[in-house]
């Protein structure tokens, strides 16, 4: 694609007509430009990805600007029930926020994890430095109950281990180093802050390991047992690819899972799980999850995020210039 016609920038309508390839860096820039045309001078500093049923935080933004996915080139439509299909920009507790209301699940889009993680790259291009990611998850840890929150300490990215990494086909160095270290993917300082916030608002907050499978089928008892054996505490079908890309971009991440069902370990006693049940529990628990996120954002007022990438790396990568 071509981001400009001669010396003139493309209009929003012209950008919307482009065929976007998520693995092309300049196409990512074009997507960011299309959004920038709709939000003006607003520059988000915190990104929030809302999981199933966890959209109330987006509805609480002040001075909100809503950009439907239909007005963003290259963005597919979020089709899973419980997920809206828009980006929401606005202020929350005095911070400039960009909310993703409706994520792209790989099982919806032929396991194209580069496409499904593109919104995180767009967040980065628009200025986001800190990402709060949430999901609805099933409990493996027997100490977890319906409606509990689990702070994600680390992840097991099964599709990534099987070759479906969101960075496998990215050859342009502007994307960043393809050999991304996933150590400290979930920032320790932010996790410490999250624990403090939970204690301050008297919220029970577990901490554990999140495992992502490909879905969309729910896990068999034997698969749940496998995940338990390798140390996972909660399971789901999202998040890990987004965090991998955030790590490549130098975005600090804090994440949590809302426990909406309990993984069954007994093959002789069926425990059917439906998506409607997941949404019901998510809706029931949304209030305390939203309160937690609001307070976390508020506490970030005085929290200084140290640079994740060194100066030489940033100078080598035009991706870190947020000017359109």
C-alpha positions in Angstrom: 0.0 0.0 0.0 1.0 3.7 -0.3 0.4 5.9 2.6 0.5 9.1 0.6 -0.6 10.2 -2.9 2.3 12.3 -4.2 3.1 14.7 -1.4 -0.4 14.9 0.0 -1.6 12.6 2.9 -4.4 10.2 2.2 -7.9 11.1 3.4 -9.7 8.9 5.9 -11.9 7.6 3.2 -8.9 6.7 1.0 -7.2 5.0 4.0 -10.3 3.0 4.7 -10.2 1.7 1.1 -6.7 0.3 1.5 -6.0 -3.4 1.7 -4.1 -3.7 5.0 -1.4 -6.4 5.6 -0.7 -6.6 9.4 2.8 -7.9 8.6 3.7 -4.8 6.7 5.0 -2.0 9.0 3.9 0.9 6.8 0.4 -0.6 6.7 0.4 -0.5 10.5 1.4 3.2 10.3 -1.5 3.8 7.8 -3.9 2.2 10.3 -2.6 4.5 13.1 -2.9 7.5 10.8 -6.6 6.7 10.1 -7.3 6.5 13.8 -5.3 9.7 14.4 -7.5 11.6 11.9 -10.5 10.7 14.1 -9.1 11.4 17.5 -7.2 14.6 16.7 -4.5 15.6 19.2 -5.5 13.0 21.8 -2.5 10.9 22.7 -3.2 7.9 24.9 -0.6 6.8 27.5 -2.4 3.7 29.0 -4.0 1.0 26.9 -6.7 -1.3 28.2 -7.8 -4.6 26.5 -11.2 -5.6 27.8 -11.9 -9.3 28.0 -15.3 -11.1 27.7 -18.0 -9.0 29.4 -15.4 -6.6 30.9 -16.4 -3.5 28.9 -17.8 -1.2 31.7 -14.4 0.4 32.1 -14.7 1.7 28.5 -18.1 3.1 29.2 -16.8 5.1 32.1 -14.3 7.2 30.1 -14.8 10.9 30.2 -14.7 13.0 27.1 -14.9 9.8 25.2 -14.2 9.4 21.5 -15.5 6.1 20.0 -14.0 4.8 16.8 -15.9 1.7 15.5 -13.8 -1.0 13.9 -15.7 -0.3 10.7 -13.9 3.0 10.6 -10.4 1.5 11.0 -8.7 0.0 7.9 -7.6 -3.6 8.3 -9.5 -4.2 11.6 -11.8 -7.2 11.4 -15.1 -7.2 13.2 -15.2 -8.7 16.7 -17.9 -11.3 16.4 -17.7 -13.2 19.7 -20.7 -12.4 22.0 -19.7 -10.2 24.9 -17.2 -8.2 22.8 -18.0 -4.8 21.4 -16.3 -3.7 18.2 -14.7 -0.3 18.8 -11.8 1.6 20.2 -12.7 4.0 23.0 -10.5 7.0 23.8 -10.9 9.3 26.8 -9.8 10.1 30.3 -10.1 8.0 33.4 -8.8 9.1 36.8 -7.0 12.0 35.0 -5.1 9.6 32.6 -5.4 9.4 28.9 -6.8 6.0 28.0 -7.2 3.9 24.9 -9.6 1.0 25.4 -10.0 -2.0 23.1 -13.6 -3.0 23.3 -13.6 -6.4 21.6 -10.4 -8.2 20.9 -9.6 -10.4 17.9 -9.4 -14.1 18.9 -7.0 -16.1 16.7 -9.6 -18.9 16.3 -11.9 -16.3 14.5 -9.3 -15.4 12.0 -7.6 -18.6 10.8 -5.0 -18.4 13.6 -3.5 -15.2 12.2 -1.8 -14.0 15.3 -0.1 -11.1 13.5 -3.5 -9.7 12.6 -5.0 -10.4 16.0 -2.2 -8.6 17.8 -2.1 -5.6 15.4 -4.1 -3.4 17.8 -1.3 -3.5 20.3 1.1 -2.2 17.7 -1.4 0.5 16.9 -1.6 1.4 20.6 2.2 1.8 20.7 2.3 3.9 17.6 -0.3 6.2 19.1 1.8 6.6 22.3 0.7 3.9 24.8 3.5 3.0 27.2 1.6 0.9 29.7 -0.9 -1.9 28.9 -3.6 -3.3 31.2 -4.8 -6.6 29.7 -7.8 -8.6 31.0 -9.5 -11.8 30.1 -12.1 -14.2 31.2 -10.5 -17.5 32.2 -11.2 -21.0 33.6 -9.7 -22.0 36.9 -7.2 -24.8 37.1 -6.0 -23.9 40.6 -8.5 -25.5 43.1 -8.2 -22.4 45.4 -9.9 -20.2 42.8 -13.7 -19.5 42.8 -16.2 -18.0 40.4 -15.7 -14.3 40.1 -12.2 -14.2 41.6 -9.4 -12.2 40.0 -6.0 -13.6 39.2 -3.1 -11.3 38.6 -1.0 -12.9 35.8 2.6 -13.5 36.9 3.7 -15.4 33.8 2.3 -17.1 30.7 2.4 -20.4 28.8 1.7 -19.5 25.2 0.8 -22.8 23.6 0.1 -21.5 20.0 3.4 -19.7 20.2 5.2 -22.8 21.2 3.5 -24.6 18.2 4.8 -22.0 15.7 1.9 -19.6 15.7 3.9 -16.6 17.1 2.6 -13.1 16.1 6.1 -12.2 15.0 7.1 -15.2 12.8 6.7 -13.4 9.5 7.8 -9.9 10.4 11.0 -9.2 8.5 11.0 -5.4 8.6 13.4 -4.3 11.4 11.1 -1.4 12.2 8.9 -3.9 14.1 11.8 -4.5 16.5 13.9 -7.5 17.5 12.2 -10.8 16.5 14.1 -12.6 19.3 11.9 -11.1 22.0 12.7 -12.0 25.6 9.6 -13.0 27.5 11.3 -12.7 30.9 9.4 -10.1 33.0 6.6 -10.0 30.4 4.3 -9.0 33.2 6.1 -6.2 34.9 7.1 -6.9 38.5 6.7 -3.3 39.6 3.2 -3.1 38.1 2.3 -6.4 39.7 3.5 -5.1 43.1 1.3 -2.0 42.6 -1.7 -4.1 41.6 -1.3 -6.1 44.8 -1.2 -2.9 46.8 -4.3 -1.6 45.1 -6.2 -4.9 45.7 -5.3 -4.7 49.4 -6.3 -1.0 49.6 -9.8 -1.7 48.2 -10.2 -5.0 50.1 -10.2 -7.2 47.0 -9.2 -10.8 46.9 -6.5 -11.1 44.3 -4.7 -14.3 43.5 -1.5 -14.5 41.5 -0.7 -17.2 39.0 0.3 -18.5 35.6 -2.0 -18.1 32.6 -2.1 -20.6 29.8 -3.5 -19.9 26.3 -4.8 -22.6 24.0 -6.0 -22.1 20.5 -9.8 -22.8 21.0 -12.6 -22.3 20.3 -13.4 -25.6 21.8 -13.2 -25.8 25.6 -10.5 -28.0 27.1 -10.9 -31.7 27.9 -10.3 -32.9 31.4 -7.0 -34.5 30.2 -5.9 -31.2 28.7 -6.8 -29.4 32.0 -4.7 -31.9 33.8 -1.8 -31.3 31.4 -1.9 -27.6 32.1 -2.0 -28.2 35.8 1.0 -30.5 35.6 3.1 -27.9 33.9 2.2 -25.2 36.5 -0.8 -23.3 35.0 -3.4 -21.8 37.3 -5.9 -20.4 34.8 -6.6 -21.1 31.1 -8.1 -19.2 28.2 -7.9 -18.4 24.5 -6.4 -15.0 24.3 -3.9 -12.5 25.8 -0.5 -14.2 25.2 0.0 -13.0 21.6 -0.9 -9.5 22.7 1.6 -9.5 25.5 4.3 -10.9 23.2 3.8 -8.0 20.8 3.7 -5.5 23.7 7.0 -6.9 24.9 8.5 -6.4 21.4 7.2 -2.8 21.4 8.7 -2.0 24.8 5.2 -1.6 26.4 5.0 -2.4 30.2 2.2 -4.9 30.9 0.0 -5.8 33.9 -2.7 -8.4 33.3 -5.4 -10.2 35.2 -7.9 -13.0 34.6 -11.5 -12.9 35.7 -12.4 -16.5 36.8 -15.6 -17.4 35.0 -15.6 -21.2 35.2 -13.8 -24.0 37.0 -11.8 -26.4 34.8 -12.9 -30.0 35.1 -10.3 -32.7 35.9 -12.6 -35.7 36.0 -13.3 -37.4 32.6 -16.0 -39.6 34.2 -18.1 -36.6 35.4 -18.9 -34.2 32.6 -19.1 -30.5 33.4 -20.4 -28.7 30.4 -19.3 -25.1 29.9 -21.1 -22.6 27.7 -20.0 -19.2 26.5 -23.3 -17.8 27.9 -22.3 -19.0 31.4 -18.9 -17.4 31.0 -20.6 -14.1 30.1 -23.0 -14.3 33.0 -20.2 -14.7 35.5 -18.2 -11.9 33.9 -21.2 -9.6 34.1 -21.7 -10.5 37.7 -18.1 -9.8 38.6 -17.6 -6.8 36.3 -18.2 -4.2 39.1 -15.3 -5.2 41.3 -13.0 -5.8 38.2 -13.8 -2.3 37.0 -13.2 -0.8 40.5 -9.8 -2.6 40.5 -8.8 -1.2 37.1 -9.9 2.3 38.0 -7.9 2.4 41.2 -4.9 0.9 39.4 -5.1 3.6 36.8 -5.4 6.2 39.5 -2.3 4.9 41.4 -0.3 5.1 38.1 -0.5 8.9 38.5 2.6 8.9 40.6 4.2 5.8 39.1 7.2 6.4 36.8 7.7 3.7 34.2 11.4 3.2 33.6 12.5 2.7 29.9 12.2 -0.9 28.8 14.4 -0.4 25.8 17.8 1.2 25.7 18.4 4.5 23.8 20.4 2.9 21.0 17.5 0.4 20.3 15.0 3.3 20.1 17.2 5.3 17.8 17.5 2.4 15.5 13.7 1.8 15.3 11.5 4.5 13.7 8.6 2.6 15.3 9.3 4.6 18.5 8.4 7.9 16.8 4.8 8.7 17.5 4.2 11.5 15.0 1.7 11.5 12.2 
